[in-house]
Amino acid sequence: MEVLSSRVLLSPLDFDRSRRWYIDVLGLRIYREFGANGRLTGVVLFLGGGFLELNRAGAPAGRDAMAMTLWLQVPNVDMEHDRLVATGDVRIVSTPSTMPWGLREMWIEDPDGVRIVLVEVPEGHPIRTRLEVGEK
């Protein structure tokens, strides 16, 4: 698998408290923030050569909350899906689909149940390309 970038995803018990701690106490800088319906649901922070994402995601159905998820950007999520299925040794949690925020994602689990999201960032997505048009 060719991994293009990665980030650690944390779903803290108290998102607002953790956001404040990572930014104001630890001093991490904001890469981007995101949300839905006018509500902040996540923040991605610079973490040296990678990123740390804090989000309000709940626990998967029927499971206790997990403190960590691996976010792996790949060139082609559908190709990885086919390759991983062929191994017969990967638990596919959700097959590739295009999310409302424009990323193509699929979810898998490692043998211990650690969640891993494989993400394809399509051409023109703000994560991949963002051109600001300013006034002259």
DSSP file (Angstrom, degrees, kcal/mol; ACC not computed):
  #  RESIDUE AA STRUCTURE BP1 BP2  ACC     N-H-->O    O-->H-N    N-H-->O    O-->H-N    TCO  KAPPA ALPHA  PHI   PSI    X-CA   Y-CA   Z-CA
    1    1 A M              0   0    0      0, 0.0     2,-0.8     0, 0.0    73,-0.0   0.000 360.0 360.0 360.0 131.9    0.0    0.0    0.0
    2    2 A E        -     0   0    0      2,-0.0     2,-0.5     0, 0.0     0, 0.0  -0.850 360.0-159.5 -94.6 108.9    1.3    3.4   -0.9
    3    3 A V        -     0   0    0     -2,-0.8    71,-0.2     1,-0.2     3,-0.1  -0.797  11.6-175.5 -92.2 123.3    0.5    5.8    1.9
    4    4 A L        -     0   0    0     69,-3.2     2,-0.3    -2,-0.5    -1,-0.2   0.817  68.1 -17.5 -88.4 -34.2    0.5    9.5    0.8
    5    5 A S  E     -A   73   0A   0     68,-0.7    68,-2.6     2,-0.0    -1,-0.3  -0.963  62.7-158.5-160.1 168.3   -0.1   11.0    4.2
    6    6 A S  E     -A   72   0A   0     -2,-0.3    45,-0.6    66,-0.2     2,-0.3  -0.974   5.8-173.9-149.5 162.1   -1.4   10.0    7.6
    7    7 A R  E     -Ab  71  51A   0     64,-1.7    64,-2.2    -2,-0.3     2,-0.5  -0.982  26.6-120.4-153.1 156.3   -3.0   11.4   10.8
    8    8 A V  E     -Ab  70  52A   0     43,-2.2    45,-3.1    -2,-0.3     2,-0.5  -0.871  27.1-151.9 -97.2 130.2   -4.0   10.2   14.2
    9    9 A L  E     -Ab  69  53A   0     60,-2.5    60,-1.3    -2,-0.5     2,-0.4  -0.907  11.8-172.3-106.2 127.2   -7.7   10.7   15.0
   10   10 A L  E     - b   0  54A   0     43,-3.4    45,-2.2    -2,-0.5    47,-0.2  -0.962  14.7-163.6-118.3 135.7   -8.7   11.1   18.6
   11   11 A S        -     0   0    0     -2,-0.4    45,-0.1    55,-0.4    43,-0.1  -0.801  24.7-160.9-113.6  85.5  -12.3   11.2   19.8
   12   12 A P        -     0   0    0      0, 0.0     3,-0.4     0, 0.0     4,-0.1  -0.196  26.9-120.2 -69.7 158.6  -12.0   12.7   23.3
   13   13 A L  S    S+     0   0    0      1,-0.3     2,-0.5     2,-0.1    43,-0.0   0.876 111.6  29.4 -63.1 -38.1  -14.6   12.4   26.0
   14   14 A D  S  > S-     0   0    0      1,-0.2     4,-2.5     2,-0.0    -1,-0.3  -0.870  73.1-172.2-126.3  96.5  -14.9   16.2   26.1
   15   15 A F  H  > S+     0   0    0     -2,-0.5     4,-3.0    -3,-0.4     5,-0.2   0.907  84.1  48.8 -55.7 -49.3  -14.1   17.6   22.7
   16   16 A D  H  > S+     0   0    0      1,-0.2     4,-2.3     2,-0.2    -1,-0.2   0.901 112.5  47.9 -62.4 -42.7  -14.1   21.3   23.8
   17   17 A R  H  > S+     0   0    0      2,-0.2     4,-2.2     1,-0.2    -1,-0.2   0.928 115.3  45.0 -63.1 -45.0  -11.9   20.7   26.8
   18   18 A S  H  X S+     0   0    0     -4,-2.5     4,-2.9     2,-0.2     5,-0.3   0.894 111.1  53.1 -68.3 -39.6   -9.4   18.6   24.7
   19   19 A R  H  X S+     0   0    0     -4,-3.0     4,-2.0    -5,-0.2     5,-0.3   0.945 111.5  46.3 -58.4 -48.4   -9.4   21.2   21.8
   20   20 A R  H  X>S+     0   0    0     -4,-2.3     4,-3.0    -5,-0.2     5,-0.8   0.908 113.7  49.5 -60.5 -43.4   -8.6   23.9   24.3
   21   21 A W  I  X>S+     0   0    0     -4,-2.2     5,-2.8     3,-0.2     4,-1.3   0.939 111.9  46.1 -64.1 -48.9   -5.8   21.8   25.9
   22   22 A Y  I  <5S+     0   0    0     -4,-2.9     6,-2.5     3,-0.2     5,-0.2   0.855 125.0  32.6 -64.4 -34.4   -4.1   20.8   22.7
   23   23 A I  I  <5S+     0   0    0     -4,-2.0    -2,-0.2    -5,-0.3    -3,-0.2   0.936 130.0  29.5 -87.1 -52.5   -4.2   24.4   21.3
   24   24 A D  I  <5S+     0   0    0     -4,-3.0    -3,-0.2    -5,-0.3    -2,-0.1   0.841 132.4  28.2 -82.1 -34.6   -3.9   26.6   24.4
   25   25 A V  I  <<S+     0   0    0     -4,-1.3    -3,-0.2    -5,-0.8    -4,-0.1   0.917 130.8  32.7 -93.1 -54.7   -1.8   24.4   26.7
   26   26 A L  S   <S-     0   0    0     -5,-2.8    -3,-0.2    -6,-0.1    -4,-0.2   0.825  99.6-133.7 -74.2 -30.5    0.2   22.2   24.4
   27   27 A G        +     0   0    0     -6,-0.4    -4,-0.2    -5,-0.2     2,-0.1   0.691  41.8 162.4  88.7  20.2    0.5   25.0   21.8
   28   28 A L        -     0   0    0     -6,-2.5     2,-0.3     1,-0.1    -1,-0.2  -0.469  34.9-125.3 -72.4 146.4   -0.3   23.0   18.6
   29   29 A R        -     0   0    0     17,-0.3    17,-2.4    -2,-0.1     2,-0.4  -0.656  22.1-109.3 -94.2 148.9   -1.3   25.1   15.6
   30   30 A I  E     +C   45   0A   0     -2,-0.3    15,-0.2    15,-0.2     3,-0.1  -0.612  28.8 178.8 -80.3 128.8   -4.6   24.6   13.7
   31   31 A Y  E    S-     0   0A   0     13,-3.2     2,-0.3     1,-0.4    14,-0.2   0.842  71.6 -26.8 -88.9 -48.7   -4.3   23.2   10.2
   32   32 A R  E     -C   44   0A   0     12,-1.6    12,-3.4     2,-0.0    -1,-0.4  -0.977  52.6-146.7-162.4 156.3   -8.1   23.2    9.6
   33   33 A E  E     -C   43   0A   0     -2,-0.3     2,-0.3    10,-0.2    10,-0.2  -0.915  19.3-177.7-123.1 153.7  -11.4   23.1   11.4
   34   34 A F  E     +C   42   0A   0      8,-2.4     7,-2.1    -2,-0.3     8,-1.8  -0.959   8.0 153.5-147.6 164.3  -14.6   21.5   10.2
   35   35 A G  E     -C   40   0A   0     -2,-0.3     2,-0.3     5,-0.3     5,-0.2  -0.958  29.9-115.8-170.8-174.5  -18.2   21.0   11.2
   36   36 A A  E >  S+C   39   0A   0      3,-1.9     3,-1.9    -2,-0.3    -2,-0.0  -0.997  84.9   4.7-143.8 142.4  -21.8   20.5   10.3
   37   37 A N  T 3  S-     0   0    0     -2,-0.3    -1,-0.1     1,-0.3     3,-0.1   0.852 130.6 -54.6  53.5  40.1  -24.9   22.6   10.7
   38   38 A G  T 3  S+     0   0    0      1,-0.2     2,-0.5    -3,-0.0    -1,-0.3   0.555 113.6 117.0  75.6   7.6  -23.0   25.5   12.2
   39   39 A R  E <   -C   36   0A   0     -3,-1.9    -3,-1.9     2,-0.0     2,-0.4  -0.936  68.5-123.7-114.4 127.9  -21.4   23.3   14.9
   40   40 A L  E     +C   35   0A   0     -2,-0.5    -5,-0.3    -5,-0.2     3,-0.1  -0.535  35.8 168.0 -66.7 122.3  -17.7   22.7   15.1
   41   41 A T  E     +     0   0A   0     -7,-2.1    15,-2.1    -2,-0.4     2,-0.3   0.499  57.4   7.6-115.8  -8.5  -17.2   18.9   15.0
   42   42 A G  E     -CD  34  55A   0     -8,-1.8    -8,-2.4    13,-0.2     2,-0.3  -0.988  48.2-157.6-168.3 159.4  -13.4   18.6   14.5
   43   43 A V  E     -CD  33  54A   0     11,-2.4    11,-2.7    -2,-0.3     2,-0.5  -0.994  12.2-150.1-142.4 137.1  -10.1   20.2   14.3
   44   44 A V  E     -CD  32  53A   0    -12,-3.4   -13,-3.2    -2,-0.3   -12,-1.6  -0.942  19.0-163.3-109.5 128.2   -6.9   19.1   12.6
   45   45 A L  E     -CD  30  52A   0      7,-3.3     7,-2.3    -2,-0.5   -15,-0.2  -0.857  25.0-107.1-114.1 144.0   -3.7   20.2   14.2
   46   46 A F  E     - D   0  51A   0    -17,-2.4   -17,-0.3    -2,-0.4     5,-0.2  -0.459  34.0-179.9 -63.8 138.9   -0.1   20.3   12.8
   47   47 A L  E >   - D   0  50A   0      3,-2.4     3,-1.6     1,-0.3     2,-0.4  -0.494  51.6 -89.2-141.3  65.6    2.0   17.5   14.4
   48   48 A G  T 3  S-     0   0    0      1,-0.3    -1,-0.3    -2,-0.0     0, 0.0  -0.508 111.4  -1.2  64.8-120.5    5.4   17.8   12.9
   49   49 A G  T 3  S+     0   0    0     -2,-0.4    -1,-0.3    -3,-0.1     2,-0.2   0.371 139.5  30.5 -82.5   4.9    5.4   15.6    9.8
   50   50 A G  E <  S- D   0  47A   0     -3,-1.6    -3,-2.4   -45,-0.1     2,-0.3  -0.620  81.1-103.2-141.0-160.5    1.8   14.5   10.4
   51   51 A F  E     -bD   7  46A   0    -45,-0.6   -43,-2.2    -5,-0.2     2,-0.5  -0.952   8.5-147.3-136.7 153.8   -1.5   15.7   11.8
   52   52 A L  E     -bD   8  45A   0     -7,-2.3    -7,-3.3    -2,-0.3     2,-0.5  -0.994  18.2-162.6-118.8 123.3   -3.6   15.1   14.9
   53   53 A E  E     -bD   9  44A   0    -45,-3.1   -43,-3.4    -2,-0.5     2,-0.5  -0.932   4.6-165.5-109.9 125.6   -7.4   15.3   14.4
   54   54 A L  E     +bD  10  43A   0    -11,-2.7   -11,-2.4    -2,-0.5     2,-0.3  -0.919  22.3 169.2-102.0 132.7   -9.7   15.8   17.4
   55   55 A N  E     - D   0  42A   0    -45,-2.2   -13,-0.2    -2,-0.5   -14,-0.0  -0.939  46.4-124.3-143.3 165.3  -13.3   15.0   16.5
   56   56 A R        +     0   0    0    -15,-2.1   -45,-0.1    -2,-0.3   -14,-0.1   0.158  58.3 144.1 -92.7  17.4  -16.7   14.5   18.1
   57   57 A A        -     0   0    0    -16,-0.2    -2,-0.1   -47,-0.2     2,-0.1  -0.298  43.1-134.4 -60.7 138.4  -17.2   11.1   16.5
   58   58 A G        -     0   0    0      1,-0.2     8,-0.1     7,-0.1    -1,-0.1  -0.261  32.8 -76.3 -83.8 177.0  -19.0    8.6   18.7
   59   59 A A        -     0   0    0      1,-0.1    -1,-0.2     4,-0.1     6,-0.2  -0.431  56.7 -95.8 -70.9 148.1  -18.1    5.0   19.4
   60   60 A P    >   -     0   0    0      0, 0.0     3,-2.1     0, 0.0    -1,-0.1  -0.312  60.1 -76.9 -59.6 150.4  -18.8    2.5   16.7
   61   61 A A  T 3  S+     0   0    0      1,-0.3     3,-0.1    -3,-0.1     0, 0.0  -0.232 117.7   7.5 -53.4 130.4  -22.1    0.7   17.2
   62   62 A G  T 3  S+     0   0    0      1,-0.2     2,-0.3    -3,-0.1    -1,-0.3   0.600 112.6 100.1  75.8  12.4  -21.9   -2.0   19.9
   63   63 A R  S <  S-     0   0    0     -3,-2.1    -1,-0.2    -4,-0.0     2,-0.1  -0.905  74.0-110.9-129.2 155.9  -18.3   -1.0   21.0
   64   64 A D        -     0   0    0     -2,-0.3     2,-0.0     1,-0.1     0, 0.0  -0.413  56.6 -79.5 -72.5 160.4  -16.7    1.0   23.7
   65   65 A A        -     0   0    0     -6,-0.2     2,-0.4    -2,-0.1    -1,-0.1  -0.348  44.2-144.9 -60.9 140.6  -15.1    4.3   22.6
   66   66 A M        -     0   0    0      1,-0.1   -55,-0.4    -8,-0.1    -1,-0.1  -0.917   4.6-148.9-108.3 136.9  -11.7    3.9   21.0
   67   67 A A  S    S+     0   0    0     -2,-0.4     2,-0.4   -57,-0.1   -56,-0.3   0.711  76.6  40.2 -76.6 -19.4   -9.1    6.5   21.7
   68   68 A M        +     0   0    0    -58,-0.2    47,-0.6   -57,-0.1     2,-0.3  -0.979  49.8 176.6-139.9 144.2   -7.4    6.2   18.3
   69   69 A T  E     -Ae   9 115A   0    -60,-1.3   -60,-2.5    -2,-0.4     2,-0.5  -0.988  28.9-129.4-135.0 140.5   -8.1    5.7   14.6
   70   70 A L  E     -Ae   8 116A   0     45,-2.4    47,-3.0    -2,-0.3     2,-0.6  -0.804  16.0-158.6 -91.4 133.1   -5.5    5.6   11.9
   71   71 A W  E     -Ae   7 117A   0    -64,-2.2   -64,-1.7    -2,-0.5     2,-0.5  -0.957  13.9-178.3-111.5 113.5   -6.2    7.9    8.9
   72   72 A L  E     -Ae   6 118A   0     45,-2.9    47,-2.7    -2,-0.6     2,-0.5  -0.957  16.8-148.8-121.3 117.8   -4.3    6.8    5.8
   73   73 A Q  E     -Ae   5 119A   0    -68,-2.6   -69,-3.2    -2,-0.5   -68,-0.7  -0.722  22.6-179.3 -84.2 128.9   -4.5    8.7    2.5
   74   74 A V        -     0   0    0     45,-2.7    47,-0.4    -2,-0.5     3,-0.3  -0.873  36.2-121.6-125.4 157.9   -4.1    6.4   -0.5
   75   75 A P  S    S+     0   0    0      0, 0.0     2,-0.3     0, 0.0    -1,-0.1   0.859 102.1  16.0 -68.0 -34.4   -4.1    7.2   -4.2
   76   76 A N     >  -     0   0    0      1,-0.1     4,-1.8    43,-0.1     5,-0.1  -0.846  59.1-173.7-146.7 101.7   -7.0    4.8   -5.1
   77   77 A V  H  > S+     0   0    0     -2,-0.3     4,-2.3    -3,-0.3     5,-0.1   0.835  88.0  55.1 -69.0 -32.8   -9.3    3.5   -2.3
   78   78 A D  H  > S+     0   0    0      2,-0.2     4,-2.2     1,-0.2    -1,-0.2   0.901 107.7  49.4 -67.0 -39.7  -11.2    1.2   -4.6
   79   79 A M  H  > S+     0   0    0      2,-0.2     4,-2.3     1,-0.2    -2,-0.2   0.908 111.6  49.1 -63.9 -42.1   -8.0   -0.5   -5.8
   80   80 A E  H  X S+     0   0    0     -4,-1.8     4,-3.0     2,-0.2     5,-0.2   0.892 108.2  54.9 -64.7 -38.9   -7.0   -0.9   -2.1
   81   81 A H  H  X S+     0   0    0     -4,-2.3     4,-2.7     1,-0.2     5,-0.2   0.956 110.2  45.3 -56.8 -51.5  -10.4   -2.4   -1.3
   82   82 A D  H  X S+     0   0    0     -4,-2.2     4,-1.9     1,-0.2    -2,-0.2   0.903 114.7  48.5 -60.9 -42.3  -10.0   -5.0   -4.0
   83   83 A R  H  X S+     0   0    0     -4,-2.3     4,-0.8     2,-0.2    -1,-0.2   0.920 113.6  45.8 -64.4 -44.5   -6.5   -5.9   -3.0
   84   84 A L  H >X>S+     0   0    0     -4,-3.0     4,-0.7     1,-0.2     3,-0.6   0.892 110.8  52.2 -68.9 -39.9   -7.4   -6.2    0.7
   85   85 A V  H ><5S+     0   0    0     -4,-2.7     3,-1.2    -5,-0.2    -1,-0.2   0.908 104.7  58.1 -59.9 -41.3  -10.5   -8.3    0.1
   86   86 A A  H 3<5S+     0   0    0     -4,-1.9    -1,-0.2     1,-0.3    -2,-0.2   0.757  96.8  62.1 -62.8 -25.2   -8.3  -10.6   -2.0
   87   87 A T  H <<5S-     0   0    0     -4,-0.8    -1,-0.3    -3,-0.6    -2,-0.2   0.804  91.2-148.0 -70.9 -26.4   -6.0  -11.3    0.9
   88   88 A G  T <<5S+     0   0    0     -3,-1.2    -3,-0.1    -4,-0.7    -2,-0.1   0.620  77.0  91.0  70.1  11.4   -8.9  -12.8    2.9
   89   89 A D      < +     0   0    0     -5,-0.6     2,-0.4     2,-0.0    -4,-0.1   0.121  62.4  85.8-127.6  20.0   -7.3  -11.4    6.1
   90   90 A V        -     0   0    0     -6,-0.3     2,-0.8    -5,-0.1    20,-0.1  -0.987  67.4-136.2-128.2 129.9   -8.8   -8.0    6.5
   91   91 A R  E     -F  109   0A   0     18,-0.8    18,-1.6    -2,-0.4     2,-0.7  -0.757  20.7-153.2 -83.4 112.4  -12.0   -7.1    8.3
   92   92 A I  E     -F  108   0A   0     -2,-0.8    16,-0.3    16,-0.2     3,-0.2  -0.788  16.0-179.4 -87.8 117.5  -13.8   -4.6    6.0
   93   93 A V  E    S+     0   0A   0     14,-2.3     2,-0.3    -2,-0.7    15,-0.2   0.878  73.5   2.0 -84.4 -42.9  -16.1   -2.4    8.2
   94   94 A S  E    S-F  107   0A   0     13,-1.9    13,-1.6     3,-0.0    -1,-0.3  -0.985  75.4-125.5-147.0 138.5  -17.4   -0.3    5.3
   95   95 A T  E     -     0   0A   0     -2,-0.3    10,-0.1    11,-0.2    12,-0.1  -0.263  52.3 -66.9 -75.3 165.4  -16.8   -0.5    1.6
   96   96 A P  E     +     0   0A   0      0, 0.0     2,-0.3     0, 0.0    10,-0.2  -0.249  65.2 157.8 -57.4 134.6  -15.6    2.5   -0.4
   97   97 A S  E     -F  105   0A   0      8,-2.0     8,-2.7    -3,-0.1     2,-0.6  -0.984  44.9-108.8-153.8 154.0  -18.0    5.4   -0.7
   98   98 A T  E     -F  104   0A   0     -2,-0.3     6,-0.2     6,-0.2     5,-0.0  -0.759  38.7-141.9 -87.1 123.1  -17.9    9.1   -1.3
   99   99 A M    >   -     0   0    0      4,-3.2     3,-2.5    -2,-0.6    -1,-0.0  -0.377  24.3-106.0 -83.6 161.0  -18.7   11.0    1.8
  100  100 A P  T 3  S+     0   0    0      0, 0.0    -1,-0.1     0, 0.0    -2,-0.0   0.766 121.2  59.6 -56.9 -24.8  -20.8   14.2    2.0
  101  101 A W  T 3  S-     0   0    0      2,-0.1     3,-0.1     1,-0.0    -2,-0.0   0.343 121.8-107.2 -88.4   6.9  -17.5   16.1    2.6
  102  102 A G  S <  S+     0   0    0     -3,-2.5     2,-0.3     1,-0.3    23,-0.1   0.340  78.6 122.8  92.9  -6.4  -16.2   14.9   -0.7
  103  103 A L        -     0   0    0     18,-0.1    -4,-3.2    -5,-0.0     2,-0.6  -0.642  59.3-130.8 -88.4 147.5  -13.6   12.3    0.4
  104  104 A R  E     +FG  98 120A   0     16,-2.4    16,-3.1    -2,-0.3     2,-0.3  -0.885  40.1 175.7 -96.5 121.6  -13.8    8.7   -0.8
  105  105 A E  E     -FG  97 119A   0     -8,-2.7    -8,-2.0    -2,-0.6     2,-0.3  -0.907  24.8-178.3-131.2 151.8  -13.4    6.5    2.3
  106  106 A M  E     - G   0 118A   0     12,-1.8    12,-2.9    -2,-0.3     2,-0.4  -0.977  19.9-141.2-141.2 150.2  -13.4    2.9    3.4
  107  107 A W  E     +FG  94 117A   0    -13,-1.6   -14,-2.3    -2,-0.3   -13,-1.9  -0.918  22.7 167.5-117.5 137.7  -13.0    1.6    6.9
  108  108 A I  E     -FG  92 116A   0      8,-2.9     8,-2.6    -2,-0.4     2,-0.4  -0.820  22.7-134.4-132.7 173.8  -11.2   -1.5    8.1
  109  109 A E  E     -FG  91 115A   0    -18,-1.6   -18,-0.8    -2,-0.3     6,-0.2  -0.987  14.4-130.0-131.6 145.6  -10.0   -2.9   11.4
  110  110 A D    >   -     0   0    0      4,-2.0     3,-2.2    -2,-0.4   -20,-0.0  -0.296  47.0 -86.3 -79.8 176.3   -6.7   -4.5   12.4
  111  111 A P  T 3  S+     0   0    0      0, 0.0    -1,-0.1     0, 0.0   -21,-0.0   0.751 131.4  49.6 -58.9 -23.6   -6.6   -7.8   14.2
  112  112 A D  T 3  S-     0   0    0      2,-0.1     0, 0.0     0, 0.0     0, 0.0   0.410 123.3-102.6 -94.0   1.9   -7.0   -6.1   17.6
  113  113 A G    <   +     0   0    0     -3,-2.2     2,-0.3     1,-0.3    -5,-0.0   0.550  65.6 155.8  90.8   7.8   -9.9   -4.0   16.4
  114  114 A V        -     0   0    0      1,-0.1    -4,-2.0   -45,-0.0    -1,-0.3  -0.542  44.6-122.1 -68.4 129.4   -8.1   -0.7   15.9
  115  115 A R  E     -eG  69 109A   0    -47,-0.6   -45,-2.4    -2,-0.3     2,-0.4  -0.531  30.0-174.1 -78.5 137.8  -10.1    1.3   13.3
  116  116 A I  E     -eG  70 108A   0     -8,-2.6    -8,-2.9    -2,-0.2     2,-0.5  -0.998   8.6-159.2-132.3 127.6   -8.3    2.4   10.1
  117  117 A V  E     -eG  71 107A   0    -47,-3.0   -45,-2.9    -2,-0.4     2,-0.5  -0.938   6.0-153.8-108.9 126.6   -9.8    4.7    7.5
  118  118 A L  E     -eG  72 106A   0    -12,-2.9   -12,-1.8    -2,-0.5     2,-0.4  -0.877  19.9-165.9 -96.6 127.7   -8.4    4.6    4.0
  119  119 A V  E     -eG  73 105A   0    -47,-2.7   -45,-2.7    -2,-0.5     2,-0.5  -0.951  17.8-164.3-125.5 131.2   -9.0    8.0    2.3
  120  120 A E  E     - G   0 104A   0    -16,-3.1   -16,-2.4    -2,-0.4   -44,-0.1  -0.967  13.3-152.0-109.9 126.2   -8.8    9.1   -1.3
  121  121 A V        -     0   0    0     -2,-0.5   -18,-0.1   -47,-0.4     3,-0.1  -0.868  19.8-141.4 -99.1 110.4   -8.7   12.8   -1.8
  122  122 A P    >   -     0   0    0      0, 0.0     3,-1.9     0, 0.0     6,-0.2  -0.236  31.0 -79.4 -71.8 159.9  -10.2   13.6   -5.3
  123  123 A E  T 3  S+     0   0    0      1,-0.3     0, 0.0     5,-0.1     0, 0.0  -0.255 117.4  20.6 -50.6 138.2   -8.9   16.2   -7.7
  124  124 A G  T 3  S+     0   0    0      1,-0.3    -1,-0.3    -3,-0.1    -3,-0.0   0.365  85.6 138.5  82.7  -5.6  -10.1   19.7   -6.7
  125  125 A H    X>  -     0   0    0     -3,-1.9     4,-3.1     1,-0.1     3,-1.3  -0.502  63.6-120.2 -72.1 143.0  -10.9   18.8   -3.1
  126  126 A P  T 34 S+     0   0    0      0, 0.0    -1,-0.1     0, 0.0    -2,-0.1   0.763 112.9  58.7 -57.2 -26.6   -9.8   21.6   -0.6
  127  127 A I  T 34 S+     0   0    0      1,-0.1     3,-0.1     2,-0.1    -6,-0.0   0.862 117.9  32.4 -67.7 -33.1   -7.5   19.2    1.2
  128  128 A R  T <4 S+     0   0    0     -3,-1.3     2,-0.4     1,-0.3    -1,-0.1   0.880 134.2  13.0 -91.0 -44.3   -5.6   18.6   -2.1
  129  129 A T     <  +     0   0    0     -4,-3.1     2,-0.4     2,-0.0    -1,-0.3  -0.988  59.4 170.5-140.2 125.3   -6.0   22.0   -3.9
  130  130 A R        -     0   0    0     -2,-0.4     2,-0.6    -3,-0.1    -5,-0.1  -0.907   6.2-177.4-138.7 110.4   -7.1   25.3   -2.4
  131  131 A L        -     0   0    0     -2,-0.4     2,-0.4     2,-0.0    -2,-0.0  -0.931  15.7-148.4-109.8 119.1   -6.7   28.4   -4.5
  132  132 A E        -     0   0    0     -2,-0.6     2,-0.7     1,-0.0    -2,-0.0  -0.693   3.2-152.3 -85.5 136.1   -7.7   31.6   -2.8
  133  133 A V        -     0   0    0     -2,-0.4     2,-0.2     0, 0.0    -2,-0.0  -0.938  21.0-169.7-109.1 111.7   -9.1   34.3   -5.1
  134  134 A G        -     0   0    0     -2,-0.7     2,-0.2     1,-0.1    -2,-0.0  -0.598  24.9-103.1-102.2 161.7   -8.4   37.7   -3.5
  135  135 A E              0   0    0     -2,-0.2    -1,-0.1     1,-0.1     0, 0.0  -0.532 360.0 360.0 -78.3 147.7   -9.6   41.2   -4.3
  136  136 A K              0   0    0     -2,-0.2    -1,-0.1     0, 0.0    -2,-0.0   0.404 360.0 360.0-104.3 360.0   -7.2   43.5   -6.2
